[in-house]
Amino acid sequence: MNGRRSLWTIFAVPLLLFVASLVGLVWALLDDGGADTVAAVAAGVSIPVLAWAWVRRGRGSVTRD
């Protein structure tokens, strides 16, 4: 892989996490009932993903350019 990455390559996953969290938050505010659980999962999806990336980076699996 060359040293340069496109903006889409760099920001694709953070953008998807942002959209999922935002949809989950709005959904939780606008809907009541059983869908609140799904909305809470969507809003909180970024926390386990960030923890996974942090642990993976600590093991040296992620290379630094």
Summary of the structure (lengths in Angstrom):
residues: 65
radius of gyration: 15.5
end to end distance: 10.5
largest distance: 49.5
contacts: 131
relative contact order: 0.12
helix: 72%
strand: 0%
